[in-house]
Amino acid sequence: MAQQVEQLRADGVHKEVLREGTGPLPDFRDGTKATFHYRTLRCGDEETPLDDSRARGKPMELIAGKKFKLPVWEAALRTMRPGERARFRCEAKVGRGRAGARGGWGARGRPQVSPGASPAGASGLPQAPIRPLCQALRHPGSGLRALRLQWCGLSESCCAELAALLAQHPSLARLELGDGALGDGGVRLLCEGLQQPGCRLCVLRLWYSRLSSACCEDLAAVLGTSPCLEELDLSFSEGLRDAGVHLLCEGLQRRNCQLRRLRLGSCRLTGTCCRALAARLLDCPRLTCLDLSDNELGAEGVLQLCQQLRHPACPLQTLGLSAAGLPEEARQELAALRALKPHLKIGSLLEQEVPQEGAMARLPFHRGVLPGAGGAGGRKGLPSFRRAPGNSPSHF
C-alpha cells in the first residue's frame, strides 16, 4: 500500500488517515464493487459543501476498471481498508472527471478540498467572471427568483459558482442558460448544486448546450432526488440523442420525481427512444407536458406514444410533435387520439424567442431565423433541421 500512496502523492493527491481500517488491503481487481460514503467541499475559507452522499441517504458505488468519471477516486480507494476513514487532498494539477469532486477526499472516504490547494478553485479553473454576481446574490437580502444567462460563454468555473448559488439561494426558482459553450462538464457541476438540500429550483432550462448523453446520468439523479424541480428543458441539445433519453427515463421512474414538464425539442431523437418514454407516461402521475417537437420519431415511435396516451390513467395534457414527414398511418392515429381525448393538445411547441442572427451564427449547429416571423426583438420561429427554412412549424 505504501507504494500506492507514494504514487498518489506523486500524482498530486495527498492522503491523511483519520481512522485505521481493519483486515488486509482488498484486491481491487476489475469488476470489484466498492460501496462508500463521501463528501465534497469547495476550495476556500468557507469550504462550502457541494455534495454529501449521507445527506442524499445513498452511498456511492464504484466498479473497478469501469472508467469511473473521476479516475482519482478509484486510485484512492485502492489504498483503503474496510472501515477506514481518510482525507484526500488534490493539487490543482490533478485532472478533472466527475463534476463536483473537485479537490480531494474527506473524512470517511468523502471527497474534500484543501483550503489552500488552489487560489483559483479546487480544480485549478480560473476564477469565474460571474463570481461577484453570485456572491451578491447569496446575500441574505437577495430575493431573486429567476436568473437568465444567455450567450455569456459560460465556463466550468462559472457553472461551479452557479452550483454553489443553487445550494445557498432557496428563493431562486428558475434558471435559464442558453449557451453553446455549456457542455457536459458544466451541466454536471450544476447537477451537484441541484442535489443540495438548500436548492429549491423549479425550472431548469438549458438551451443550445453541447451536452451529450454522458451527463444524463447526473440529470437523472437530479430528477429522482429534487423535491422541487417541475420543468426540465433541454431543447436544441443535439448531442442528447436517444441514449440520453433512456438515461433520463431512469430518473423519471423514481418515486420521488416531481417533474411536470419535460422538453426535448430538436434534440435529434428517433423512434428508438419512444418505447422508454411511453413506458414512463403511466409511471409519472405528475408529468403533464412532453415536448418532442422537431425530432424524427417516425411512425413506429408515434404509434408507441399514442398507445400509452389512450390509457385513461395517462396524465399527459400536452404533447409536442411535428407533423412534417409523418406517414398517413401516424397522422390517422393522432387524429383518433384527439377525438378520444379532445383536451389533449398535440402540435409543435418550438415557437420561442431566439437570439439575433449574429448570436445564432456563433453556434456550431447554426439555425437560421424564419423569414417574416417577427420584427427585431420579436418572436421568431426556429426552422427544423429537416425542413426548408421557409416552412413554418407544423401543427395538427
N, C-alpha and C positions, 0 to 999 in steps of 0.2 A: 504493500500500500504506500510505503514511503516514496517509492519511485513514481507512483501515480500522482501523489501530492506534489512532488517536485516538478513533474511535467505540467501540472495545473499552474503552479507558480510561474513557471517559465512562459506559460501562455497568458499570464496576466490575471489569474484567478487565485485569490488568497483564502485559504481555509482556516477557520478557527473552530475547534471542537468545544461545544458548550456542555455536552453530556456524552460520556462514552457509551457506545453501543455494546451489545453482547454477541458472543459467538464469533465464528470466523467470518472473514470478508466474503460476501456472496460472490459466486461466479456468474457475472452478468453476461452470459452467452446471448447471442442474437435470439430474440424471441422471448427472453425473460421479461416478465412484467413486474414493475416496481410500483407500489402504491405509497403515496406520501402526501403530507400537508406542506404548504408553503405560504410565503407572504412576500410581496414585492413592495418596495418603498422607493419613492422618488429621491434622487440625489439632492442634497441641500440641507440647510439647517433644520427645517421642519420635518424632513423625512416623511412626506405625505404618503400614506398608504395608497397603492394603486390596485392591488388585488390580494385577496385573502381567501384561501380555499376553505378555511373553517367558517368564515362568515357566510360562504355560499352553502355550507353544510355538505360538501362533497370533496373528497381528496382527489388529487391528480393521479392519473395512471399513465405510465410511460412504458413502452415496449422497446427494449434494447434493439438497436440495429434498424429501426423503422424510420430513420431520418427525422427525428423529432425537430420541431421548428426552431428550437434553440439548442444546438449541439452541446453547449457547455453544461446544460442540465444533466445530460447523460454522463458526461465525463465526471461531473461532481458526484453523482450518485454512485459511481463505481468505486469511490473512496470511502463509502459509508457502510457501517454495520447496522443490522436491525436495531431499532430503538435509539439510534444516535441522533443527537441534535447538533447541528453545525451551522455556521455562518460562512457564506462565501461572498467575498467582495471582488468585483470585477473592475479591472482598469479600463480606461476609455478605449484602449486598443482592441478589446475583445469584440469580435464581430457580433452583429445583431442577428436575432432569429425571431422567435415569437414575441410580438409586441407586448410591452408591459413588463417583461422580465428584463429590465434594462440595467441591471447593475450587478447583482450577485445573488447570494442566497443568505437567508437569515436563519434565526433560531428554528429548531425543529424541521430542518430541511426546507425552510421557507426562504424564497428569494429576498434579498435585501440589498440596499445600495449603500456604499460607503459615503458619508457626508463629504469627504474630501477627495473622492475619487476623480471627479472631473468638474471644473467650474462651469462647463458648458452643458452639463447634464450627464446622467449615468451612462448614456450610450455614446457619448462623445459627439453628439449632434450640436451644431451651433445654436446659440440662443435664438429662440423663435421671435420673429418681429412682432407677433401678436401677443407676446408675453405681457407687456404693460396693460393691454386691453383686458386680458384675462385676470390679471391681478386686480384691476379696478373693479371688474365685475364680481370678484369674490368678496368684495367689501360687504359687510353685514347690511348696509343700507341699500344695496342694489336689488331692485325688484324686477330685473329684466326677465321677460317670459319667452321671447323669441329672438334668435340670432341667425342672421342670414349672411353668409360669406360666399360671394360668387366671383370666380376668376381672380382669385388672390394668389395663386401659385403656392398653395399650402404645402409645406414640407412636413416631414415626420415630426420634427421638433414642434411645429405648430400644432399638430394633432396631439402631441403629448400634453401641451398646455390646455387644449380643449378637453382632453380626457380628465385632467385634474379639475377643470371648471365644472364639468358634468358631475363629478363626485362631490363637489363642495357648494353647488348652487342649486338648492332644491326648487327654487321658483322657476328655473329655466325649463320650459315645457316643449319648445320647438327649436330644432337645429337644422338649418338648410345649408348644405355645402354643394356648390356647383363648380367643379374644378377639375380640369383634365389632368392636373398634377397629382390628384389624390389617388393613391394606389393601395395595394393590399396592406403594406406596412402601416400606412396612416389609418386605414379602417380598423386594423387590429388594435391599434392604440386607442381609438375611440371606443372599441368594444370593452376594453379594460375599464374605462370610466363608466360606461353604461351599466356595468355589473356591480358597481359600488353601491352600498346601502343608501348613500345620500343622493343618488341620481333619481330624478323624477321626470325624466324626459318622456313626452307623449308622442312626438312626431320626429322622425329622423328621415331626412331627405338627402340622398347622395346622388346627384345627377352628374352625368358625363364623367364619372370617375373611371379610373383604369383598373378597378378591382376585377379580380378573376374568381374562379371557384375556390381558389386556395384560401380565401379569407371567409368563406361562407360558413365554415365550421364555427368560427368565432361569432358570426352574426346569429347562427342557430342557437348558440349558447345564450346569447342575449335574449332571444325570443322566449327561451324556456325559463329564464330567471327574472327578467324585468317585470316588476309589478305594475308598471305604468305605460309601457310602450304600446301604443294603439295603432300607429301607422309607420310602415317602413316603405320608403320609395327609392328604388334603385334604378329608375328609368334611365335609358340611354347608356347603361353599363354593358357594353357589347362583349366584354370578356367574361361575363357571368355564365352564360350558356346553360345547357341542360344540367351539367354536373353540379353547378352551383345551386340550381333549384332543388335538386334532390337533397342536398345538404340542408337547405333552408326548411324543407319539409320535415326534417328530423326535429327541428325546433318547434314547428307548428303543432306537432303531435304531442308535445309535452303538456301535462295537465295545467301548469301554471301560465301557459301562453295567453296573453291578453290582447293579441293583435286583432284589429278590426279591419284594417285596410292594408293590402299588400299590392304594391305597384311595381310591375316588371315590364313596362312598355319598352319596346325597341331594344331588347337585350339579346337579339339573335337566337331566340328559343325555337325549338322544333316540337313536333308532337311527342317526342320521346319523354318530355318532362310532364306531359298531361296526365299520365296514369298516376304518378305520385301526387300531383296537385289534386286530382279528382278524389283520390283516397282520403285526402285531408279535409275535403269540404264538409264531410259529416262529422269529422273528429274535432272541428274547431267551431264551437257554437257561437263564438263572438265574431267570426270573420264574415263581414257583410260586403266587402268590396275586393275584387280580384281583377287587376288590370294586366291583360296580356296583349294590349294593342300593338300593332306593327311587329308581329312575330309570325314566322312561317310555321304555324301549328299543323296545317294540313287537315284533311277530312277526318282521319282517324283520331287525331288529337282533339278536335272539336267534338266529335261524337262521344268520346270518353267523358269529356266535361259535361255534355248535355245529359248523359245517362245519370250522373250523380245529381245534377241540378233538378231533375224531375222529381227527386225524392222529396216528400212533404217536409221532412225534417231539415232539409238543407237551408241554412240561414242566409245564403248569399242574396244580396239585393241588387248588386251592380257587377256586371261582367264586361270588362274591356276587351273587345275583339275588333279586328279589321276585316272587312268583307272581301277586300281585294284578293283575288286568286283562289277563293274558296270554291270548291266544286258544288254542283247543284244539290247533291245529296246532303252536304253540310248545311247549305242555306235552308233547305226544307226542314231539317231537324231543328234549326234555330227558330224558324217560323212557328213550328209546332210547339216549341218550348215557350215562346212568347204568348201563344194562345193559351197554354196551360197555366202560365204564371204571368199574367199581364202586369204585375207590379215589378217584375224583374227587368231592369234596364240593361240593354245589350247594345254596345256600339263602341267606336273608337273614343278613347278618353285622352288622346295625346294632342290636345289643343291647349297649349300653355304659353306663358310668357317665356321668351328666349332672348339671349343676348343679341347685340347688334352684330352685323356681319363680320366686323373686324375681330370680335372676340371669337366668333364661330370659326374663323379661319385658323385660329391658333390650335384648334383641336386636331388630334391625329386622325380622327374619323370625321372629317368636315361634313356638315349637313347644311345645305343652302336654306334660305328662308323662302317660304311660299310667296310668289309674287302676288301683289294685290291683297295681301291678307292683313292689312292694317298699316297705319302710318308709323312714323318714327315713335318709338317708345310704346306702341300699342301692342295688342295681342297678335302673335304670329303663329302660324301653324308649322309643324315640323314635318317635312316630307319623309316618306318611308325610304328605307334603303332598298325597297323593292319597287317603289312607284317612281314614275317620272315626276320631277319637281312641280309640274303644272297641275297635278291632280290633287284635289283636296282630300282630307281624311274621309274614309268611308264610314257610313252609319247604316244600321239595319232599320 
